[in-house]
């Protein structure tokens, strides 16, 4: 293809600090390309999952749980995964509660296509879910409109500020049960993009993550505007949890863990068909 006019690629991701950190090099034009020009769109992960079923964006963040529903249109990228290695989404409540007590309870969840929801269904199949915007879940637990809340993003670090209690950490459970990290979010590329464009997007994604890690302070300062009132030390802790060596390149372990997760979902009847995890870059 001609290199005179770069192809515009719409790059969609969540408006949170870890995504902002990893896209810093691209969003601020620190990294450039002759082949592609990125246009950034920020939306919550459940909206991105739903739009990926329609193949709306060329490059999009998705939940690993969403992959079986979009695998006909997208292939996963080796770079950009958010992985909880012994930690992850958690269920919190306003009173002390044992994990077994979640059975039959009303639990606020950030969306049924999120990986957090799949992990919770694998842990405890029997509960009543209520979909609540991810940044309103802690409030729903505090005002007792639900018995518990499934917390993703920064709420994993801030739930205790409101006097809430951790019932179960699903990343910790998954690691102890299967000796694997819990792959939560991935970046995906539309399959109909030319091979050279897919390759260039993969390179830029990997280099953007590496750039942020190499220029940590300035990337963190940029990410802070997406940190939803987190104090800097907590924002840095959160970014460190989800932008790590697994994020630069998932290697062999992240696809293996994702395959295990999706196979478990299929075997439990939570995913309608068996899906093979396919990665580029």
N, C-alpha and C positions, 0 to 999 in steps of 0.2 A: 504494500500500500504506500501511498505518497507520504513523505515525512514533512511536507511543506505546511500542512495544517494539522495540528494535533487533534486527535479525536477527543471530544468531550465525554468524560466518564462521570456519571452521577454516582457519588460515593456516599452511602447512607449509613449512619451509625448513631448510637445512643448519645444523648446529651449528658454524659456523666464523666467523671474525672479520669477514669482509666482509659476510656476511648479517646477523650480529648488528648491525653498524654501520648498515646501511641500514634495518633494522626497529626501530632504537632508539626512535624517536619513537612508534611504535605499541606496542611491547612494554612501554614504561614509562608508557603512557597520557598522554604529552605531547600527543598528538593524539587527539581524540575525535570521535564522529559520532552524530548522531541516528538514522541509518539502520542502521548495522552496529556490531557488537561483535566484535573479533578474539580468537580463542583460538589461541594459538601452539603448534605441534607441531614438535619438532626431530628430524630424521632425516637419515641420510646420503643423498646425492643419488641413488645407485642404487636405494635403497629407495623414494624419492619417485618416481622414474621408473616403477618397477614398479607402485606404487599408483595412479599417474595413469592407467595403462592401464585401471583399474577405476573411474576417476572418483571416487576416495575423498574427496578434500578439495576444498573450494570454491575456495580459492586455494592454489596450490602452486608451489614452485620446481621446475623440470625442466631437464634438459639439452636444448639445441637438437636434439641427435641423437634425443631421445625424441619430439619433436613429431610426426613422421609417424605414430607409433603411438598418439597420444592426440588428434590434431586433430579427431576426431569428437566428442570430449567437451569439449575446451578450446580457448580462443582465447588468444593471447599478449598480454601487457600491454606497453605502450610503455615503462613504467618498471620498473626492477629488473634489467635485463640485466647479467651479468658478461661483459665483453668484453676480450680481450687484443689490444691495438693494437701489434703488433710484438713481442709476447711472449705466452707462454701455457704450457700443459702441456708438460712436457719428458720426454724419455727419458734416464735416468741409468744409469750402470754403475759397477762397482767397479774397472774398468781402463779405460785410454784405448781408445776404440773409434771408428772412423769410422762415419758414418751408414749407409753401404752395408753395413757389417758386421752390421746388425740383421737382414738377410735370414735367415730360418730359425731365428732365435734364440727362446729361451723368455723371454717378457716378462710381468712382472706388470702387470696393468691393474686400475683401480678399478671396472670394470663395463663390460659390452658396450653399454649404452645411453648411456654418457657421451659427450659431444662429443669428449673427449680420445681415446677409442678410435676414433671415426670418423675423426678427423684423422690418427691414426697409420696406420689402414688405407689412407687415401688416400695417405699419404706412402710407406708400405712395406706392400704387401698381404700379403707372405709372411712371417709369423712365427707362432709358437705362443704363444697367450695363456693366462695363468693368472689367474683372478679372485682378487684379494687385497683386503682392506679397505684403503681409501685411506691410512689412517694406519699401516699395517703394511708398505707397499710398500718403503720405504727399508730396513727391517730385512731383508726378503726378498732385496734386492740385496746387502746387507752379508754375509748368511750364505750367499750363493752358491746359494740354492735356485732362483734364476732368473738368466738372463744379464744382464737389464736390467729397469728398472722405469719405468712411465709415471706421472709424478708430477703430482698436482693439489694445489690448496690451498697451505698454507704450505710444504710440502716443496719447492716451487719456489725458496724462498729459503734453505732449511736443508740441502739435500742435501750441500753442500760441507763442512759441519761434520763429517760422517762420512767424509770423504775420497773421496766419490764424484765422478764426472765427468759432465758434460753431453755427451750424444751429439748430441741435436738438440732445439731449441726449436721446437715445432710452430706457435706463434703467429708467430714470426719467419719460419718457412718459408712460412706461409700468406700473410703480408703481402708477402713478396718475390715470391711466385708469382702472386698475384691482386690485389695492391694494395688489399687489404681487411683490416679487423680481423677477428679470429676470435671470433665470438659463441659463448660457452661455455654459460652458463646463462641462463634466462629465468624470469619469473614468469608463471603462466598462470591464467586464470579459467575456471570451469566455464561452458559455453555456456548451460546452463539457468537461470542466474541472471537475474532481471529486469534490464532495461536500466538502471534507476536505481541498482540495487545494483552492477552492473558499473562504472558511471560513478563511484559513490562510492568503490569499492575502488581504482579507478585514481587518483582524486584523492588519497586517503589514502596510497597507495604513493609517489606522486611527492612529496608533502609530507613524508613520513617521511624520504626520502632527502635532500631539501633541508634538513630540520631537522638531520639528523646532520652535514651539511657545514657548516651555519651554527653548530653547537655542537660543533665537531670534538673538542675536548679531552674533554668529558664523554661524548660518544658513543664515543670511543676507549677511555676508561676502562671503559665498559660492555662493549665488544667484547673487551677484553683477557681476560675470563674464558672466552672461547671460543677463545683464540689458541693453545692447546696448547703451553704453555711457551715461546712466542716472547718474546724480549725486546721491550720497548715500541717501540724504534726499528724493528725488523723488522716488528712487527705494524702499525705505522703505514704502513710502506712497502707491505706487502701490501694493506692496505685501500685505499691510494692507487692501487694498480695496478688494482683491480677495482671501485671505487666512484668513478665519474668522470662526465664530461658525457654519455657514452653511457648511463650508468645512470639519470640523471634522466629522460632522454627519448631513446630510440633513434633518433628522427628518421627520416630516409630511409636512412641508411647501414647501420644495424644490420639492419633487415629485408632490405635488398639483400644484405648479406654472408651472412645466414642462408639466404636463398634460394639463393645460389651454393653454399654448403656442402651443402645438402640435395640440390640438383640434381647436384652432383658425386657424392654418395653414391648417388643413384639410378642415374646413368650407370655407376658402377663396380659395380653390382649389390649394394651394401651396404645399400640401403634398398629395400623391395619395391615401393613405388609412388611416383609423383610427388606431391609435396605443395606446396600454395601457402601461403606464410607469411601468416598473417592476424593483424592487431594491433588491439587496442582501446585507447582512452585516449590 
